[in-house]
Amino acid sequence: MTRTPCATRRTAPSDPLRFSLPRAFALLPITAVLLAACGGSDDDNNGTPDTPAPPALVQNAQTCAALSGTAIPATAIGEPTTGAVVTAASLVSAVPQTLNAAGTAVTAALPEYCRVLIDIKPVDSSAPLIKAQVNLPTTWNGKSMQLGGGGYNGSLVTGLGGEANQPPSAPLPLTRGYATLGTDSGHQNATGVEAFAFALNDESLTNFAYASYKKTRDVGVRLMTAYYGKPATKSYYMGSSEGGREGMMMAQRYPQDFDGILSLYPVLNWSGLQTFGNNVGGILQKDPGAWLGTKVKLINDTVLAACDALDGITDRVVSNYLGCKAPADAALAALRCPSGNDEGASCLSTAQLAAVNAAHAGYTFSFPLANGVTAYPGFGYGNEANPANWPTWMTGTVAPNFTAAPNPAGIGNLFNFGNGYVRYFIAKDPNFNPLAYNPTNFRARVEQVSALMDATNPDLTAFRARGGKLILRENVSDTAQSPFAGLRYFDSVNAKMGEANVASFMRTYVTPGIGHTGSEVPAGTTEAPAYGIPAAIDWVAILEKWVEGGQAPADQLVQTIEQRVPPFTVTASKPLCRYPLYPKYVGTSPAGGNLASNYVCSAS
């Protein structure tokens, strides 16, 4: 007798199995439950066993919806909670790649997937929930990818997007077949409430620091196992900025959880960055005559005159980022107005020059932070006038006006973020005056927060031993955080573990001319070559090859600018060099500056 193949049958809506699953089978693999219901013995009574059912057996609207209400016990989660619950689960139809109305860009394709929303419950009843989302594709590649957040978080990372430098031609992780997941880090932004206020609750702060990402990961493992009947064979974490810090934290605190981690321009020395931001912003606030808003172009052009040609091509990009400091500092010092006062657009007052020097000097503490770190490095040089660089982060777009509120509209984001840290994380007083802040007066609290927040532990021995692979990328013109913080961290890992050991599992790359979170500077931008500055690269494919195929990334990769519509023609390319190398131009004329083949990664 031949039975209907299990893979072609669909349980009727009235089947009580579908509706009792969260109660009766809350944490059993759904595949196993349905196989049992179909009968897992021989198919034709001739002793030939059934072929194991494919994952598609469980991937339909009913089996997805059956996840709703699933309870996950606290014992299944590796950091303290009171458990988690699936609040909603629904099957989302596939959508094709579509062209926008203007015909200038595409909306990326997404596959059919089960969208699962989760509340992870706190131990402290006054702490917020952790909101998380897990996406389970119908066609699963057997792997998972957790995506990191940004800023102070507080909004749900859905897991439906891609990594920050992904070119438009590259499919999104979910479309590649990954089960994807993300979280809001354990607090929810609200209108009229400052984004930093969550830090007044200790559990909420710990969740933001590291615990929420671990909790989300463990819940995701549980749900993947329930839905597919098995956990992921490989797990990845990818993030930029705050999300990059999260990835570093996963490698340091939970080295067994992830096989591959991509950390793009991470705010890993978090306490140092926020203190630096409050200090630099405070210089501008305390002395309105120090404001640089009208002088950023002068600073930009002075640095270019000193350093642009050091890489073999004059193209408005400072690529020799290590060789630029001495000539740039000398050129900037020469801008001092003879009287020391502001004498107009062609020079810097003493106060303005002090602000520039502070931006490049960084901040030094009178005591060590976590892992013995005592300083935060200053910014690099080049592309200051790009609107996404100094005007957004350093100077702001309006002159300082620290009056009723610490963050008036148009203030530089460095001071915005930095004084939020001072008031809520350290002083624990929203009304504290950040201009009066001295870390030495709050040493115990600074050390406590640093131990929670800073992803600066150089000992990655356990991560290496489990076979993990880690890629770090910094952007030279980043003024949301210093690229040299990540480079110093990489140096500290080499010092701790030895260069040969580090080379077996970690790569660090540097992109000149790009600010924070930038995947490119588009063609036609004033402060860039006519063809733009390339920065897009398919990190997913590169990391996969290393983790799954043992193919280590090369010392010289290729970044591109692609047209935003099919066939995604590459219009410019440039090398992405492994630290401490930089792209040196060896072409025969400046006209070839848009071709990676005309550069070599060089140390001199």
N, C-alpha and C positions, 0 to 999 in steps of 0.2 A: 504494500500500500504506500503510495507516494503522497506526502503531505505538501501543502502549499509552502514554498520556501519562505523562511522567516523574514528575509530581507524584502519580500514583496508584499507582506501583510501589513496592515495598519490597524491598530487597536481602535475599536469604536469609542466614541466619546463617552458612552455609558459604562465603559469598562472601569470598575472601581480601582484597578491598579493605578490608573492615571491620577486619580484624585486622592488616593491614600498614600501616594509615594512619599510626600514630605513627612508623614507621620509614621508609616509602617516601614519605609525603606529609606529613611532620611539620609543616610550616608553610605548606603550600598551602591556600588557602581550600577548605573541605570542599564548599561549593556548587559550586565550579569542578570539583573532582574528580568529584563525582557527576553533574554535567551532562555531563562528558566520557564517563562510563561509560554514560549513557543515550543519548548521541548528541545533538549540539547542532545538527544540520542541519535542513533542511526536514522538515516533519511528513508531508506527503502527496505529495511529489515534484512539486508543482505550482509550486515556487519561492517559496512562502510560508514565511517563517522561523518556527521555533518561538517561541511566546510565552516570554519569560524565566521560568524557574522561580521561584516565590515562595519566600520564606525557609522556609516550612513543609516544603519538600523535605528539609531537613537536620534538622528538629526532631523527632526521635523517639529512642527509647532507644538504638538502635544507633549513630546518628551522634553522639549525646552521648557514649556510652561510648568511641567512637573517639578522643576527645580524651585519654583516659587514657594516660599515658606520653609525651605530647607534650613535646619538649625545646625550650626557648626559649634561644637563644644570648645570651651576655653582650653581644654587639654590638647586640642589639635593646633593651637596657635602658640608660637614660640616666644611671645612677649605677653605680659599680663593683660587679660581682658576678662569680660564676663560672657564671652561667646560672641557669635555672629549669626545673622539671619539674612537669608535672601529675601529682599522686599519685593522684587519683581523679576520676572524672566519672560522674555518674548522672542520669537523668531523674527529676524529682520531680513527682508528680501534683499537680494543682490541688486546693486545699482551699477550701471556701466559708466565708463569714463565719458564725461560730457563736456562740450565746449561752452564757455560762458557766452552771454548774449552779445558781448562786444567782440567775440572771436579772438580774444587776446590770451586766454589761459584755459586750462581744463580743470574740472573737478575730478579728482581721482576716483577710480573704480573701487568698489567694496564688494566682497562676496556675501552670500547668505551666511548669517551667523546668529547664534543665540546670545542676546544681550542680557547679562545678569547684573542686577544692582544689589549691593550688599551694605548692610549696616553692621559695623564692628563696634561692639559695646564696651564702654570704659569700665574701669574698676571704680573710679571716683564718679559718683553720680552727678557731680556738678561739671564734669568734663564733657565736651562735645563728643558726639559719635564720630567715628571714622567712616566716611563714605567711600565706597570702592566700586569699581566696575570691572567685570570679567567678560570678555567676548570669545565665544567658542565657535569657530568656523565650521560649517558643514563639511568642508574638505580640509581636514587638519593635516599639517605636516609633522605632527607629533612633538612640536616644540612650543615654548612659551616665550613671550617678550613683555617685560614690564617697562613701562615708560614713565620717566620722571616728570616732576613739576617745574615751577618757576617762581621767582620772587619769594614772597612769604606764603605761597600756596593759598589754600582757602577756597579753591574751586576744583571741581572734579576733573581729573585727567581721565578721559574716557577710554584711552587706548586705541582710538580710531585713527589717530594721526600717525605721522612718521617722525624720524629723527630730524634734528634741526637743519642739517646740511644736505638733506636728500635732494637729488636733482629731480625735476618734474618727470623724467622718463622712468624713474624707479618706482616699482609698485610699493604700496604701503605694507607694513608688516602683516596686518590682518589679511590683505589680499595675497600675500605670499603663503598663507596657510598657517601663520602663527596664531595660537591662542594669545590674546593680548590682555593686559590689565593695567590699571592705574588707580590712584587715590587722590583725595583732597588733602591728605596728610593729617587729618584729624581735627579740622576746624572749618567753618563755613563763613566766608565773607558776608558782611551785611551792610546795607546802606546806612551811613551815619556812624559806623563803628570803624575806628582805625584798624588797618590790616594787621597791626602788631598786637592787638589786645589779647589774643588767645594766649600769649606767653605768660599772662598773670596766673594761669592754671598750670600746675606742675606737670600733670599727666599730659595735657595738651602740648606743652612745650617738649616733653620727651617724645611724643608722637611725631611732632614736626622734625625733631632732631634726627631720629632714626627708626623709632619703633613702628610707626604706621606702615612703613614700606615692607618691613618684615612681616607684619600682621597680614597685610594685603597679599603678599607672596604666599603665605601659608594657607590662607583662605582659597587663593587661586589654585594651589595644588590640590586641595580637597575637592573643589568643584570640577576640575579637569578629570580627576580620577572618577568622580561620580558620573560624569557625562560620557566620557570615552572608555571608561573601564580600566584606565591606566594613567599614570602621571606622565608629564612631558619627559622626553629623553634628553633634551637640552634646554637650558634656561638662560635667558639673556636679560640684562638690564641696560637701558639706554636713556641718557638724559643730558641736558645742557644747562649751564648756569646752576641754579639750585638743584635741578635734576641731575647734573653732573656730580654735585656734592653727594647726592643720595647714592649714586652708583659707587663712588669711592667709599662711602660709608658701608655699603654692602660688602665690598671686598675686604674691608678692615674688620667689621664686626661679625659678619656672617659668611665666612669664606667658603662654606660648603654649599651655599644656596644657588650660586650662579656660575655657569660655565664661561660666559663671556660678558664683559662689561665695557660699554662705550661711555666715556666721560668727556663731554665737550665743554671747554672753558668753565670748569667747575669753581664754585665759590667755596673751595675746600678749607681755606683758612678764614672761616666765616667770622670769627670774633675779631680777627685782625682787620678784615675788610670793613666791617661796620664801624669800628673805632677810627680807622683811617678816614672813612667817609664823613663821619661826624666832625673829625678834626679839620679836614680840608674844607668842608662846607662851612664850618665854624669860622675859619679864617675869612671867608668871603662875607659871612654874616656880621662878624664883629667890626669889620672895616669895609663899609660900602665902596670905598675908594679902591679896594682890591679886586673888585669885580672885573672879570675878563671877557664879558659877553661881547663887547665891541672890538676886542683885540685877538680873538681866536684865529681869525684869518692871518693876522700878522705872525702869530706863533707857528701856525701851520706852514706858512711860506718860508719862514726862517729855518725851520727844521728841514724842509725839503732842500733848501739851498745848501745846507751843510751835509746832507746825507743821501739825497736821492740818487746820485751817481755812484755811490759806493757799491752798488750791486751790478754795475756794468751797463745800466740803461737809465736814462732820465725819463721817467714815466709817471711822476707824481706818486710813486709807491716806495716807501722805505723798506726794502727787503732785507738789507744787512742789519738786522735789528740789534745784534750784539756789538757791531762796530760803530753804531750811531751815537752812543751816549756821550763820549768825550767831545766830538765836534759839535754836537747839538747843544750841549750844556754851555760850551764856550760862545756859540753864536747867540744863544738866548741871553746870556749874561751881558753881551755887548748891546743889547736892546735897551738897557737901563737909560731912562731920560736923564740928561745931565744934572738937572736940579733935584732929581728924586721925586718930583711931583709929576702928575699926568700932564704931559705937554702935547698930547694929540695922538693921532692914529699911528705914527711911525715909531713909537717907543713905548716902554713899559715903566710905570712908576715903580718906586721901591716896593710899595705894597703889592702891586700886581706881579712883580717879579718874585716876591716872596710866595705868593700863591702858586705860581708856576713851579717854583723849586719844591714846594711842599708836595705837589702832585707827583713829581718825579722821585722825591726822596722816600715816600712812604711814611711808616709810623713805627717807632721803636718803643717797646714796653719796658717798664722798670722791673718787671718780674716775668718769669716764663709762663706761657700759656700751656695748654695740653701738649704733650709730646716734646716739651722743651723749646717750643717755638717762641722767639722773643721779638720778632719784627714782622711787619707787613711791607712788601716791596711796593715801590711806586710804579707809575705807568711807563709804558714804552713810548716811542716817538713815531710820529707820522700820522697823517690823515686826521689831525685834530679837528679840522673844520667840517668834516662830514657831519651832517645834522644828527646822525645816530651816535656820534662819539661825544666830544666835549660839550656841545650845546645841550645834549640830552642829559648827560651824567655829571659832568664837572661844573659847568657854569650855570646851567639853566638858561632860560630865555628871557628872564626879567632880572633886574637888579635886586639884590637881597633886601628883604623887608621883614625881619624877624620881629613881629609885633604881637598880635593877639594869638596867632597860631604858628607852630614851628614849621609848618609845611605850606606856605602860601602857593597859590597857583603859579606854575612856571619855575619853581625852584629846582635846582639840580637834583637828580635822583640819588646821588651819593649821599647828600645830606638828608634827604627824605628818608632813605632806608636806615642810615646811620643813627639819626636821632630817635627813630622808632625803637631801635635796639637799645639805646641808652635808657630811654624812658620806661619801656615795658619789660625788657629782658633783664636789665641790670638794676636800675633804681626801683623798678616795680611801682612807678608813680607816673601816670600820664602827664602830670603837671610839672614834673621836674624840668629844670632849665638845662637843656643839653649843652649850651655854651659854657656852662660851669663844670662840665664833666671832666674828672681826672680818674682814670682807671685805678690808680694806686689807692684812692679812697674807697674803692669798692672791690678790693682785691679778691676776697673770698668768693664773692658772687661772680666776678669775672672768671675765676678759675672753675667754678661750678658749671657755668654756662659753656665755657670752652670745652670742658670734658664731655658735655652732651653734644655740642654742635660741630666741633672742628674735626674734619676728616683728614688729619695730618699724621696719623700713625704710619711710620715708614716700614713697619714690619709686616710684609705681605707673604711671609713664609707659608702660612697655612693655605692661602689662596693659590699660591704656586704649586704646593704639594698636591692639591686636589685636581690640578690640571687646568686651572682657570687662566683665562687670557684677558688682558686689559689694554685698552687703547685710550690715551689721553691726548686731547688736542687743545692748543691755545691759539688765540688770535692776537697778533701784536698790537693792533690799534684798539683793543678792548679797554674801555674806560668805565665799564660797570664793575669790573674787578681787574686786578693786575694779572696779566699773563705770566708774570714772573713768579707769582705765588705757586702756580702749578709746576713751573720749571724748577723752582727751588724744592718743591716736594719730590719731584722725580729725582733730583740730585740726592736728596736725603734717602730715598729708597735704594739708590745705587750705593751710597755710603754704608747703609745698613746691611744690605744683602749681597753686595758685590755685583759689578757690571755684567759679568757673564751669566749669573743666575737671573738677573733682571731681564736681560735680553731674551731669555727663554720664554717669558710670559708677558712682557710689558713693552709697549711702543709709545713714544711721545712725538708729536708732530706740531709744527708751528706754521701758521698762515699769516704772512704780512699783509697790512693794508685793510684788514677786516675788523670791524667793531664787534660788539657783543651780539651774539646769536645770529650774526649775518651769514647767509649762505652765498652771498655775492654782493658786490657793488655794481648796480646795473650800468649798462652802456649809456653814455650820455650824462652821467653824473659829473658835476663840476669838478669835484676833488678826486678825480680818477682818470686813468687813460680813457680815450674815446670808446674803447671796446669794453670798459668796465674792469672789475677785479674778480677773477674766478675764485670760487670757494666751495662749490657743490661737489659732493663725492658720495658714492654708494657705500656707506660704512657697513650696512647690514651684510652685503655680499663679502666684504673684506673680512669682517669678524667671523662670519660663518666658515670661510675657507681656513682660517687659522684654528678655530675651535674644532671643527669637524673634519678637516682635511689635513691639518698639520702644516698648512702653507702660511708661514709668517709673512706679514706685510713687508713690502720692500722699503728701502731707505728713501726712495723717491716714488711717490704716488702722483696721480694727476687729478687736479681740480678743474672744474669746467664752469662755463656759463652756457646753458641750453636755452634755445627758444622755448617759450611756454606752451606751444601747441605742437602736435605731431607734425612731422616726425622727430621733433625735439632736436633739431640740428644744433651741434656744438658751434658756438660763435667765438669762443675764446677758451684757452686752457693755459694752465700754469702748474709747475710742480708743487707738490706738498712735500716738504722736506722733513726728514727725521731730525729732531733736536740733537745737536746744536747747529745743524747745517742750515743754509738759506739758499733760495733760488738765485743763482748768478747767471746773468745774461751773457751768452756766447754767440748770439746771432750776428749776422754781418751788417744789419741795419736796424734802426728802431722800429721799422715797419713790421718786423716779425715778433713784436712783443706779446702778441696774442696767441702764440704757439708754444706749448710746453716743450716741444722738441728743440727750441732755441735756448733752453736753460739747462744748467746742471746744478745739482745740489752740492754746495761748496762750503768749506770751513774757513775760507780766506777770501 
